[in-house]
């Protein structure tokens, strides 16, 4: 079926190309200063009112009728470059753009920028401008793209203490987070104070909230696609910073000038050093390392190797400790079969694991859990003509789930070696899509993804008399599967379509629909995602989660594109959403399928964004109204209840002001209504125990969350021709010391001295707060 679909689309799109003689203009667009390929550069032909953009590897291709054309290359933060091209044969044209800051002062840039916000076919997508992000306040001086993503419309923060976020009614585990195409399963360092992304090595980051391209799959709600720099292929450079809690260093340079390059970075916190100096036994630290190498064999073959490793460790005295981390590796080969056919072959490996250890002579144990996956992706793009760009490919991923293993760490320990059985899965995906310019005003992006998921052996699958009875569990049989035996297969089609129509100068409307399928399920009963959760595949008792989202938007730019405005609305329906029975036991449970509960979830909302992109004062104001509800049999007595990330109103304001070449200032303000949480409403006495009684899931809301952060950045004047450039950043997190609740819990009622009041049967609710006002100073440098 896929071959037939490819053939039909290919033939239908190619008919127009047979009518007259045509030639192809293609090449790569790079940064003139360092040789980095630039993603999303607009390549525009004013005479035809048509063009394209460079792909994720900086490549573009245009097939045009024979003739002479003015070609315009434009990219945010770079001077527009115009070229005149006589197209009477196929031409390879590699272009180097210069950053605006590098242009002599007497040169005035007067060309109007391409109205990307309006004319782009993609909706519900945000691309972070790293130069702008660096001007905004950063906790402990660390520029963090996750915290900036949490300020976007349609995105809701999980709160302090985590880097997790929620997008358009989806849970945190329904976001696919990629670094150089490899998945990251937990993006947090120090429980959310930092994220795994080191801004020094980030080249490009895009968040897709809707209208998700067919090449992406595996998650329901969003795709965060982060690409790291390739490394300067012209000369050696370095950068780094020393902050209040961590230090970082990055070096890059050519292995062979303009042919191959490298970039290596490392970060480490030193909170544990300060704690040791203060005589404390409780220690905490993290580190991460990024490395990337690339080689240009010729203009038709390029090779890349990228690596990431990060780890957190907490130690409470000599008795208890835990750690977690992500490790990824990517090998990539870009190949040009012709001037119009571009391919990318990628091999990916990813590992996420955590460890807990209690040191005790009789009760000591070590607990480990992990998830490994390996993928091969083959993606192709065929640039048919200026009106059609066809993309298609095949992805296969193998996963190994290790839910948990407990082992004794002392000879006298009461624990025995116990390990939950490993689970295995194969995930296949075929996709095809086409971006088609129907008329100068109307463009379409349509495609189809075929997902084939296999839960495979070896595995011993328990069956149950009543799979929904988690109180009196009764097994009926054990089904034994050998290696590679098929346990369960799920096949799903995922259609995608996007429409853009320009309704006037500087304004357009866009529509999109996409279906997404998710076959990996987070096993967690808590409200806020933490690293010590495990993942399970779809299988005998666990169905794939399916999401259908429809979105519509109005986009308009004002005052020669200095201001951008957008209004988007959406409706998302999720079937087979995974939850767990009330009071479920989800950890180290051999009969976990009896705790599964699947039902439906729906979300809808509106998102407003007004942004100023040019001038000394830049920034944005965003507002989101949304509602997310769930209804799941066996949860909350089958009654409808709000998701624990349902926040009706969210307001985010960001501003950056360039006072002079030396001084700039930034500010962030965020407000959101309190999130729902579950609290006990009563208690009962049973054999000297007083268990809590929960009558309503997420029936209580925490107080509203709001916070102001500010920063000041000072760039000393460079001295002579010295290559060293220093920068001081002063930031204040939570300026007015707002006590924002992290969570709520109940305890036996006590007085101010901590003494129990009465007979100990009365309980009270207590809030947990994390971060007060936090000033920090950081010194950044480049050379």
VEXFIPA-590995 format. One record per residue (C-alpha): residue number from 1; residue in three letters; z, x, y. Coordinates in steps of 0.1 Angstrom, whole numbers, plus 5000, padded with zeros to 4 digits. Last residue first. Example, Ala and Ser with C-alpha at 12.3 -4.5 7.8 and 13.67 -1.06 7.14 Angstrom:
num:residuo:z:x:y
2:SER:5071:5137:4989
1:ALA:5078:5123:4955
This chain:
num:residuo:z:x:y
783:UNK:5232:5376:5330
782:UNK:5249:5343:5332
781:UNK:5286:5334:5339
780:UNK:5310:5305:5338
779:UNK:5346:5306:5350
778:UNK:5366:5275:5341
777:UNK:5395:5257:5358
776:UNK:5414:5228:5345
775:UNK:5435:5198:5357
774:UNK:5447:5172:5332
773:UNK:5463:5140:5344
772:UNK:5478:5123:5313
771:UNK:5461:5123:5279
770:UNK:5473:5105:5248
769:UNK:5491:5072:5250
768:UNK:5506:5054:5220
767:UNK:5519:5019:5226
766:UNK:5549:5004:5209
765:UNK:5554:4969:5194
764:UNK:5589:4959:5184
763:UNK:5606:4950:5151
762:UNK:5638:4932:5142
761:UNK:5651:4937:5107
760:UNK:5672:4968:5115
759:UNK:5706:4951:5113
758:UNK:5712:4953:5150
757:UNK:5695:4979:5172
756:UNK:5685:5012:5156
755:UNK:5694:5042:5177
754:UNK:5666:5061:5195
753:UNK:5686:5069:5226
752:UNK:5665:5044:5246
751:UNK:5674:5016:5222
750:UNK:5656:5009:5189
749:UNK:5637:4980:5174
748:UNK:5622:4989:5140
747:UNK:5586:4999:5145
746:UNK:5552:4984:5153
745:UNK:5520:5002:5163
744:UNK:5495:5002:5191
743:UNK:5466:5024:5198
742:UNK:5451:5049:5223
741:UNK:5466:5032:5254
740:UNK:5454:5045:5288
739:UNK:5483:5057:5310
738:UNK:5464:5063:5342
737:UNK:5473:5096:5358
736:UNK:5455:5091:5391
735:UNK:5430:5119:5386
734:UNK:5424:5113:5349
733:UNK:5406:5146:5343
732:UNK:5406:5171:5372
731:UNK:5379:5197:5373
730:UNK:5375:5231:5390
729:UNK:5344:5250:5381
728:UNK:5337:5286:5392
727:UNK:5303:5302:5387
726:UNK:5291:5337:5382
725:UNK:5256:5352:5382
724:UNK:5250:5387:5369
723:UNK:5214:5398:5373
722:UNK:5222:5419:5402
721:UNK:5194:5423:5427
720:UNK:5215:5422:5458
719:UNK:5248:5403:5454
718:UNK:5243:5367:5444
717:UNK:5261:5342:5466
716:UNK:5290:5327:5448
715:UNK:5284:5294:5430
714:UNK:5313:5270:5434
713:UNK:5316:5238:5414
712:UNK:5341:5210:5423
711:UNK:5351:5183:5398
710:UNK:5364:5147:5397
709:UNK:5375:5124:5369
708:UNK:5386:5088:5374
707:UNK:5399:5066:5345
706:UNK:5400:5030:5333
705:UNK:5409:5012:5301
704:UNK:5421:4976:5301
703:UNK:5452:4967:5282
702:UNK:5450:4964:5244
701:UNK:5437:4931:5230
700:UNK:5454:4911:5202
699:UNK:5438:4890:5175
698:UNK:5419:4918:5159
697:UNK:5423:4903:5124
696:UNK:5447:4873:5125
695:UNK:5476:4864:5103
694:UNK:5491:4898:5096
693:UNK:5525:4897:5079
692:UNK:5545:4929:5080
691:UNK:5565:4939:5049
690:UNK:5603:4939:5050
689:UNK:5615:4955:5017
688:UNK:5649:4949:5001
687:UNK:5633:4931:4972
686:UNK:5610:4910:4994
685:UNK:5618:4900:5030
684:UNK:5592:4886:5052
683:UNK:5575:4897:5085
682:UNK:5557:4881:5114
681:UNK:5528:4885:5138
680:UNK:5517:4920:5128
679:UNK:5491:4937:5150
678:UNK:5454:4940:5147
677:UNK:5434:4954:5176
676:UNK:5409:4942:5201
675:UNK:5396:4965:5228
674:UNK:5407:4964:5264
673:UNK:5382:4956:5291
672:UNK:5363:4987:5303
671:UNK:5364:5008:5334
670:UNK:5349:5043:5340
669:UNK:5347:5065:5370
668:UNK:5330:5099:5370
667:UNK:5329:5123:5400
666:UNK:5310:5155:5409
665:UNK:5309:5181:5437
664:UNK:5286:5209:5446
663:UNK:5291:5241:5466
662:UNK:5271:5274:5468
661:UNK:5236:5261:5475
660:UNK:5251:5236:5498
659:UNK:5268:5202:5497
658:UNK:5251:5192:5465
657:UNK:5267:5158:5456
656:UNK:5270:5144:5421
655:UNK:5279:5109:5412
654:UNK:5286:5089:5381
653:UNK:5298:5053:5379
652:UNK:5305:5034:5346
651:UNK:5315:4997:5343
650:UNK:5322:4980:5310
649:UNK:5329:4943:5305
648:UNK:5332:4924:5272
647:UNK:5347:4951:5250
646:UNK:5343:4943:5213
645:UNK:5351:4976:5195
644:UNK:5375:4961:5170
643:UNK:5349:4935:5161
642:UNK:5358:4900:5172
641:UNK:5368:4874:5146
640:UNK:5351:4845:5128
639:UNK:5373:4830:5100
638:UNK:5370:4838:5063
637:UNK:5407:4841:5059
636:UNK:5407:4871:5083
635:UNK:5386:4890:5057
634:UNK:5379:4875:5023
633:UNK:5344:4863:5033
632:UNK:5332:4881:5064
631:UNK:5325:4867:5098
630:UNK:5321:4892:5126
629:UNK:5317:4890:5164
628:UNK:5304:4914:5191
627:UNK:5301:4903:5228
626:UNK:5285:4923:5256
625:UNK:5284:4928:5293
624:UNK:5274:4963:5304
623:UNK:5273:4978:5339
622:UNK:5259:5011:5350
621:UNK:5260:5029:5384
620:UNK:5241:5062:5386
619:UNK:5241:5096:5402
618:UNK:5224:5117:5428
617:UNK:5235:5128:5464
616:UNK:5216:5158:5477
615:UNK:5183:5141:5470
614:UNK:5165:5128:5439
613:UNK:5174:5109:5408
612:UNK:5193:5079:5422
611:UNK:5202:5055:5394
610:UNK:5208:5017:5391
609:UNK:5215:5005:5355
608:UNK:5222:4970:5342
607:UNK:5228:4961:5306
606:UNK:5231:4926:5291
605:UNK:5246:4915:5258
604:UNK:5244:4902:5223
603:UNK:5261:4910:5190
602:UNK:5262:4895:5156
601:UNK:5280:4905:5124
600:UNK:5276:4892:5088
599:UNK:5294:4896:5056
598:UNK:5305:4923:5031
597:UNK:5339:4929:5016
596:UNK:5347:4958:4995
595:UNK:5383:4962:4982
594:UNK:5374:4954:4945
593:UNK:5347:4981:4948
592:UNK:5375:5007:4954
591:UNK:5388:5005:4918
590:UNK:5393:5042:4914
589:UNK:5413:5042:4947
588:UNK:5419:5076:4962
587:UNK:5419:5062:4997
586:UNK:5408:5026:5005
585:UNK:5439:5005:4997
584:UNK:5431:4973:5015
583:UNK:5458:4955:5036
582:UNK:5432:4928:5045
581:UNK:5401:4932:5025
580:UNK:5375:4958:5036
579:UNK:5345:4958:5058
578:UNK:5308:4964:5053
577:UNK:5281:4945:5072
576:UNK:5259:4928:5046
575:UNK:5238:4913:5074
574:UNK:5236:4925:5110
573:UNK:5221:4905:5138
572:UNK:5214:4921:5172
571:UNK:5205:4904:5204
570:UNK:5195:4923:5235
569:UNK:5192:4923:5273
568:UNK:5179:4950:5295
567:UNK:5179:4953:5333
566:UNK:5166:4985:5348
565:UNK:5166:5001:5383
564:UNK:5154:5036:5392
563:UNK:5158:5051:5427
562:UNK:5139:5081:5441
561:UNK:5107:5069:5426
560:UNK:5088:5067:5458
559:UNK:5113:5045:5475
558:UNK:5120:5021:5445
557:UNK:5115:5021:5408
556:UNK:5115:4990:5386
555:UNK:5122:4982:5349
554:UNK:5127:4947:5334
553:UNK:5139:4946:5298
552:UNK:5138:4927:5265
551:UNK:5155:4935:5232
550:UNK:5154:4921:5197
549:UNK:5175:4937:5170
548:UNK:5176:4931:5132
547:UNK:5202:4950:5112
546:UNK:5205:4954:5075
545:UNK:5235:4969:5056
544:UNK:5226:4979:5020
543:UNK:5246:4962:4992
542:UNK:5278:4976:4976
541:UNK:5287:4963:4942
540:UNK:5263:4983:4919
539:UNK:5253:5007:4946
538:UNK:5250:5015:4983
537:UNK:5264:5050:4988
536:UNK:5300:5058:4997
535:UNK:5314:5078:5026
534:UNK:5349:5092:5031
533:UNK:5373:5092:5060
532:UNK:5396:5120:5071
531:UNK:5376:5129:5102
530:UNK:5389:5099:5122
529:UNK:5371:5068:5132
528:UNK:5393:5044:5153
527:UNK:5403:5010:5139
526:UNK:5415:5021:5105
525:UNK:5404:5008:5071
524:UNK:5379:5035:5064
523:UNK:5352:5041:5038
522:UNK:5320:5047:5058
521:UNK:5289:5033:5041
520:UNK:5257:5051:5034
519:UNK:5227:5028:5027
518:UNK:5218:5017:5062
517:UNK:5186:4998:5070
516:UNK:5171:4991:5104
515:UNK:5148:4964:5116
514:UNK:5132:4967:5151
513:UNK:5120:4945:5178
512:UNK:5110:4955:5213
511:UNK:5099:4940:5247
510:UNK:5092:4957:5280
509:UNK:5085:4945:5315
508:UNK:5071:4967:5343
507:UNK:5075:4978:5379
506:UNK:5064:5006:5401
505:UNK:5033:4988:5414
504:UNK:5029:4956:5396
503:UNK:5034:4938:5363
502:UNK:5030:4968:5340
501:UNK:5033:4955:5304
500:UNK:5051:4974:5277
499:UNK:5054:4962:5241
498:UNK:5074:4977:5212
497:UNK:5072:4970:5175
496:UNK:5091:4981:5144
495:UNK:5090:4967:5108
494:UNK:5116:4980:5083
493:UNK:5106:4971:5047
492:UNK:5134:4974:5022
491:UNK:5137:4985:4985
490:UNK:5171:4988:4969
489:UNK:5176:5005:4935
488:UNK:5207:5005:4914
487:UNK:5221:5026:4886
486:UNK:5190:5047:4879
485:UNK:5197:5075:4854
484:UNK:5192:5109:4871
483:UNK:5221:5125:4851
482:UNK:5235:5100:4826
481:UNK:5249:5065:4833
480:UNK:5278:5050:4815
479:UNK:5286:5013:4821
478:UNK:5323:5006:4817
477:UNK:5334:4970:4810
476:UNK:5355:4940:4820
475:UNK:5380:4957:4844
474:UNK:5408:4935:4856
473:UNK:5424:4942:4891
472:UNK:5452:4918:4898
471:UNK:5456:4923:4936
470:UNK:5421:4935:4945
469:UNK:5404:4903:4932
468:UNK:5369:4902:4948
467:UNK:5352:4919:4918
466:UNK:5365:4892:4895
465:UNK:5361:4901:4858
464:UNK:5352:4936:4869
463:UNK:5326:4962:4861
462:UNK:5333:5000:4861
461:UNK:5304:5024:4866
460:UNK:5307:5057:4850
459:UNK:5284:5081:4869
458:UNK:5258:5107:4863
457:UNK:5239:5091:4877
456:UNK:5217:5075:4904
455:UNK:5219:5051:4934
454:UNK:5183:5048:4945
453:UNK:5171:5039:4980
452:UNK:5135:5031:4988
451:UNK:5129:5025:5025
450:UNK:5094:5016:5037
449:UNK:5089:5020:5075
448:UNK:5064:5001:5095
447:UNK:5048:5006:5129
446:UNK:5039:4993:5163
445:UNK:5039:5008:5198
444:UNK:5019:4987:5222
443:UNK:5005:4992:5257
442:UNK:4993:4967:5283
441:UNK:4986:4976:5320
440:UNK:4958:5001:5317
439:UNK:4945:4981:5287
438:UNK:4952:4983:5250
437:UNK:4970:5017:5251
436:UNK:4981:5021:5215
435:UNK:5010:5040:5200
434:UNK:5006:5039:5163
433:UNK:5031:5039:5134
432:UNK:5034:5049:5098
431:UNK:5064:5054:5076
430:UNK:5074:5063:5040
429:UNK:5111:5067:5032
428:UNK:5129:5079:5001
427:UNK:5167:5081:4997
426:UNK:5181:5095:4965
425:UNK:5218:5090:4957
424:UNK:5247:5106:4938
423:UNK:5284:5097:4933
422:UNK:5311:5121:4922
421:UNK:5340:5107:4902
420:UNK:5375:5107:4917
419:UNK:5394:5138:4909
418:UNK:5429:5143:4896
417:UNK:5447:5175:4889
416:UNK:5484:5166:4884
415:UNK:5510:5161:4910
414:UNK:5547:5165:4904
413:UNK:5545:5201:4917
412:UNK:5566:5227:4898
411:UNK:5538:5252:4894
410:UNK:5527:5249:4931
409:UNK:5495:5239:4948
408:UNK:5489:5208:4927
407:UNK:5453:5193:4929
406:UNK:5440:5161:4944
405:UNK:5402:5156:4946
404:UNK:5384:5130:4967
403:UNK:5353:5110:4975
402:UNK:5328:5137:4966
401:UNK:5294:5121:4975
400:UNK:5262:5141:4967
399:UNK:5231:5131:4986
398:UNK:5194:5137:4980
397:UNK:5170:5129:5009
396:UNK:5133:5123:5009
395:UNK:5111:5118:5039
394:UNK:5074:5109:5041
393:UNK:5051:5108:5071
392:UNK:5030:5090:5097
391:UNK:5022:5092:5134
390:UNK:4990:5078:5150
389:UNK:4983:5083:5187
388:UNK:4958:5058:5202
387:UNK:4944:5052:5237
386:UNK:4938:5087:5249
385:UNK:4921:5095:5216
384:UNK:4929:5099:5179
383:UNK:4959:5122:5184
382:UNK:4970:5124:5147
381:UNK:5007:5131:5142
380:UNK:5022:5142:5109
379:UNK:5057:5143:5096
378:UNK:5069:5158:5063
377:UNK:5106:5157:5058
376:UNK:5126:5173:5030
375:UNK:5163:5166:5028
374:UNK:5195:5180:5013
373:UNK:5228:5163:5014
372:UNK:5264:5171:5009
371:UNK:5295:5149:5014
370:UNK:5330:5162:5010
369:UNK:5366:5155:5000
368:UNK:5396:5178:4994
367:UNK:5434:5171:4989
366:UNK:5458:5199:4981
365:UNK:5493:5191:4968
364:UNK:5530:5200:4971
363:UNK:5556:5175:4960
362:UNK:5579:5197:4939
361:UNK:5580:5231:4957
360:UNK:5564:5218:4989
359:UNK:5533:5228:5008
358:UNK:5512:5198:5018
357:UNK:5475:5203:5022
356:UNK:5447:5182:5035
355:UNK:5410:5193:5034
354:UNK:5379:5179:5050
353:UNK:5342:5182:5043
352:UNK:5307:5177:5058
351:UNK:5277:5195:5045
350:UNK:5241:5194:5056
349:UNK:5208:5210:5043
348:UNK:5174:5204:5058
347:UNK:5138:5213:5049
346:UNK:5112:5205:5075
345:UNK:5074:5202:5075
344:UNK:5058:5194:5109
343:UNK:5022:5185:5112
342:UNK:4997:5182:5141
341:UNK:4962:5168:5137
340:UNK:4941:5167:5169
339:UNK:4930:5203:5175
338:UNK:4929:5207:5137
337:UNK:4953:5213:5109
336:UNK:4979:5225:5134
335:UNK:5011:5236:5116
334:UNK:5047:5235:5126
333:UNK:5071:5248:5099
332:UNK:5108:5241:5100
331:UNK:5139:5254:5082
330:UNK:5172:5236:5091
329:UNK:5208:5244:5082
328:UNK:5239:5224:5088
327:UNK:5277:5229:5084
326:UNK:5302:5203:5096
325:UNK:5340:5207:5096
324:UNK:5375:5196:5087
323:UNK:5410:5209:5085
322:UNK:5445:5199:5075
321:UNK:5480:5214:5075
320:UNK:5515:5208:5063
319:UNK:5546:5228:5054
318:UNK:5545:5261:5071
317:UNK:5547:5247:5106
316:UNK:5523:5219:5113
315:UNK:5488:5235:5111
314:UNK:5457:5219:5124
313:UNK:5422:5234:5118
312:UNK:5388:5224:5131
311:UNK:5355:5238:5119
310:UNK:5319:5242:5131
309:UNK:5288:5256:5116
308:UNK:5252:5253:5129
307:UNK:5220:5270:5117
306:UNK:5184:5268:5128
305:UNK:5153:5285:5113
304:UNK:5119:5280:5130
303:UNK:5083:5288:5121
302:UNK:5051:5283:5141
301:UNK:5015:5281:5128
300:UNK:4984:5270:5146
299:UNK:4987:5290:5178
298:UNK:4994:5321:5158
297:UNK:5024:5335:5138
296:UNK:5048:5322:5164
295:UNK:5082:5331:5151
294:UNK:5115:5313:5157
293:UNK:5152:5321:5152
292:UNK:5182:5298:5158
291:UNK:5219:5303:5157
290:UNK:5248:5281:5166
289:UNK:5285:5288:5158
288:UNK:5316:5266:5161
287:UNK:5353:5272:5164
286:UNK:5384:5251:5165
285:UNK:5422:5256:5169
284:UNK:5456:5240:5164
283:UNK:5490:5254:5156
282:UNK:5524:5239:5151
281:UNK:5549:5267:5145
280:UNK:5557:5272:5182
279:UNK:5571:5305:5196
278:UNK:5555:5302:5230
277:UNK:5532:5331:5222
276:UNK:5522:5314:5190
275:UNK:5513:5282:5209
274:UNK:5493:5302:5234
273:UNK:5473:5318:5206
272:UNK:5469:5284:5189
271:UNK:5454:5270:5221
270:UNK:5427:5297:5219
269:UNK:5396:5276:5213
268:UNK:5365:5292:5200
267:UNK:5328:5290:5208
266:UNK:5298:5309:5195
265:UNK:5262:5312:5205
264:UNK:5230:5328:5191
263:UNK:5195:5325:5203
262:UNK:5165:5343:5188
261:UNK:5128:5350:5197
260:UNK:5094:5355:5182
259:UNK:5058:5360:5196
258:UNK:5061:5361:5234
257:UNK:5078:5395:5231
256:UNK:5088:5404:5196
255:UNK:5124:5398:5187
254:UNK:5127:5382:5221
253:UNK:5160:5372:5237
252:UNK:5191:5351:5236
251:UNK:5228:5356:5239
250:UNK:5256:5329:5241
249:UNK:5293:5332:5246
248:UNK:5321:5306:5246
247:UNK:5358:5304:5255
246:UNK:5383:5276:5249
245:UNK:5414:5259:5263
244:UNK:5416:5265:5300
243:UNK:5381:5279:5303
242:UNK:5362:5311:5299
241:UNK:5324:5307:5300
240:UNK:5292:5321:5286
239:UNK:5257:5332:5293
238:UNK:5232:5357:5281
237:UNK:5197:5370:5287
236:UNK:5172:5393:5270
235:UNK:5135:5390:5281
234:UNK:5103:5372:5273
233:UNK:5108:5351:5242
232:UNK:5140:5333:5255
231:UNK:5156:5314:5227
230:UNK:5144:5283:5208
229:UNK:5168:5260:5226
228:UNK:5186:5233:5206
227:UNK:5174:5198:5199
226:UNK:5197:5168:5199
225:UNK:5185:5134:5186
224:UNK:5212:5107:5190
223:UNK:5198:5077:5170
222:UNK:5213:5042:5174
221:UNK:5225:5010:5157
220:UNK:5217:5006:5121
219:UNK:5215:5040:5105
218:UNK:5192:5055:5078
217:UNK:5160:5055:5097
216:UNK:5139:5074:5123
215:UNK:5101:5080:5119
214:UNK:5095:5043:5127
213:UNK:5105:5048:5164
212:UNK:5136:5029:5175
211:UNK:5129:5000:5199
210:UNK:5166:5000:5205
209:UNK:5196:5022:5214
208:UNK:5177:5056:5211
207:UNK:5196:5085:5226
206:UNK:5177:5116:5235
205:UNK:5190:5152:5239
204:UNK:5169:5183:5249
203:UNK:5174:5220:5251
202:UNK:5210:5224:5242
201:UNK:5222:5260:5236
200:UNK:5247:5264:5265
199:UNK:5258:5228:5262
198:UNK:5277:5235:5229
197:UNK:5275:5203:5209
196:UNK:5303:5198:5184
195:UNK:5323:5177:5208
194:UNK:5354:5186:5227
193:UNK:5387:5168:5235
192:UNK:5376:5144:5207
191:UNK:5402:5150:5180
190:UNK:5403:5188:5187
189:UNK:5365:5190:5180
188:UNK:5346:5158:5173
187:UNK:5310:5151:5161
186:UNK:5318:5139:5126
185:UNK:5290:5133:5102
184:UNK:5264:5155:5118
183:UNK:5229:5151:5104
182:UNK:5202:5178:5105
181:UNK:5171:5172:5126
180:UNK:5178:5201:5150
179:UNK:5212:5185:5156
178:UNK:5212:5149:5146
177:UNK:5237:5120:5151
176:UNK:5227:5088:5133
175:UNK:5250:5060:5147
174:UNK:5261:5033:5123
173:UNK:5293:5051:5116
172:UNK:5306:5043:5151
171:UNK:5302:5005:5146
170:UNK:5273:4986:5160
169:UNK:5276:4960:5187
168:UNK:5251:4975:5211
167:UNK:5261:5012:5206
166:UNK:5296:5023:5197
165:UNK:5310:5058:5203
164:UNK:5329:5085:5185
163:UNK:5340:5116:5202
162:UNK:5377:5108:5195
161:UNK:5412:5111:5210
160:UNK:5406:5090:5240
159:UNK:5387:5058:5235
158:UNK:5360:5046:5210
157:UNK:5336:5047:5240
156:UNK:5312:5019:5245
155:UNK:5274:5025:5249
154:UNK:5251:4997:5261
153:UNK:5249:5012:5296
152:UNK:5255:5050:5295
151:UNK:5289:5066:5302
150:UNK:5296:5073:5266
149:UNK:5265:5094:5265
148:UNK:5280:5116:5291
147:UNK:5311:5121:5270
146:UNK:5289:5130:5240
145:UNK:5268:5154:5262
144:UNK:5299:5176:5268
143:UNK:5301:5202:5295
142:UNK:5333:5221:5288
141:UNK:5354:5227:5320
140:UNK:5386:5215:5304
139:UNK:5372:5180:5305
138:UNK:5339:5181:5323
137:UNK:5332:5165:5357
136:UNK:5295:5162:5366
135:UNK:5272:5189:5379
134:UNK:5264:5202:5344
133:UNK:5251:5167:5334
132:UNK:5224:5169:5362
131:UNK:5210:5201:5349
130:UNK:5212:5189:5313
129:UNK:5191:5158:5321
128:UNK:5200:5134:5293
127:UNK:5172:5113:5279
126:UNK:5181:5076:5275
125:UNK:5161:5052:5254
124:UNK:5164:5014:5253
123:UNK:5126:5012:5261
122:UNK:5097:5034:5250
121:UNK:5063:5026:5264
120:UNK:5069:5048:5294
119:UNK:5052:5034:5326
118:UNK:5084:5022:5344
117:UNK:5110:5049:5338
116:UNK:5082:5076:5337
115:UNK:5069:5069:5372
114:UNK:5049:5101:5373
113:UNK:5062:5122:5402
112:UNK:5044:5119:5435
111:UNK:5030:5152:5447
110:UNK:5046:5166:5478
109:UNK:5063:5198:5466
108:UNK:5065:5220:5497
107:UNK:5061:5257:5494
106:UNK:5078:5276:5522
105:UNK:5110:5280:5501
104:UNK:5093:5300:5474
103:UNK:5094:5282:5440
102:UNK:5120:5293:5414
101:UNK:5143:5263:5420
100:UNK:5115:5239:5412
99:UNK:5112:5252:5377
98:UNK:5079:5268:5368
97:UNK:5055:5252:5343
96:UNK:5035:5273:5317
95:UNK:5004:5257:5302
94:UNK:4985:5263:5269
93:UNK:4949:5251:5270
92:UNK:4930:5251:5238
91:UNK:4896:5236:5246
90:UNK:4871:5217:5224
89:UNK:4837:5218:5241
88:UNK:4820:5203:5272
87:UNK:4853:5195:5289
86:UNK:4852:5212:5323
85:UNK:4889:5213:5332
84:UNK:4904:5212:5367
83:UNK:4941:5219:5367
82:UNK:4971:5205:5385
81:UNK:5007:5217:5380
80:UNK:5037:5196:5392
79:UNK:5067:5217:5400
78:UNK:5096:5214:5375
77:UNK:5129:5195:5376
76:UNK:5115:5165:5358
75:UNK:5082:5173:5342
74:UNK:5046:5170:5354
73:UNK:5012:5183:5342
72:UNK:4982:5169:5359
71:UNK:4946:5172:5346
70:UNK:4916:5169:5369
69:UNK:4886:5162:5348
68:UNK:4850:5174:5343
67:UNK:4830:5157:5316
66:UNK:4824:5150:5279
65:UNK:4844:5120:5268
64:UNK:4881:5126:5261
63:UNK:4904:5135:5232
62:UNK:4938:5145:5245
61:UNK:4963:5166:5226
60:UNK:4999:5177:5234
59:UNK:5024:5200:5218
58:UNK:5059:5208:5232
57:UNK:5076:5207:5199
56:UNK:5092:5172:5202
55:UNK:5059:5159:5214
54:UNK:5042:5165:5248
53:UNK:5033:5134:5267
52:UNK:5000:5115:5269
51:UNK:4973:5105:5294
50:UNK:4955:5076:5311
49:UNK:4946:5065:5345
48:UNK:4910:5077:5337
47:UNK:4905:5095:5370
46:UNK:4942:5104:5372
45:UNK:4942:5122:5338
44:UNK:4979:5127:5330
43:UNK:4999:5151:5308
42:UNK:5035:5141:5312
41:UNK:5060:5166:5297
40:UNK:5082:5150:5270
39:UNK:5096:5181:5254
38:UNK:5091:5215:5269
37:UNK:5084:5246:5248
36:UNK:5107:5274:5258
35:UNK:5088:5306:5270
34:UNK:5117:5318:5292
33:UNK:5108:5317:5328
32:UNK:5074:5299:5326
31:UNK:5089:5270:5307
30:UNK:5063:5259:5281
29:UNK:5035:5233:5275
28:UNK:5016:5237:5243
27:UNK:4979:5231:5237
26:UNK:4952:5205:5235
25:UNK:4920:5193:5251
24:UNK:4896:5176:5226
23:UNK:4859:5168:5230
22:UNK:4839:5136:5229
21:UNK:4803:5126:5225
20:UNK:4798:5088:5226
19:UNK:4803:5057:5206
18:UNK:4819:5072:5176
17:UNK:4854:5075:5192
16:UNK:4857:5037:5196
15:UNK:4857:5032:5159
14:UNK:4886:5056:5154
13:UNK:4915:5032:5159
12:UNK:4902:5007:5134
11:UNK:4894:5034:5108
10:UNK:4928:5051:5111
9:UNK:4947:5018:5111
8:UNK:4929:5006:5080
7:UNK:4933:5040:5062
6:UNK:4970:5043:5069
5:UNK:4976:5008:5057
4:UNK:4957:5013:5025
3:UNK:4976:5046:5018
2:UNK:5009:5028:5024
1:UNK:5000:5000:5000
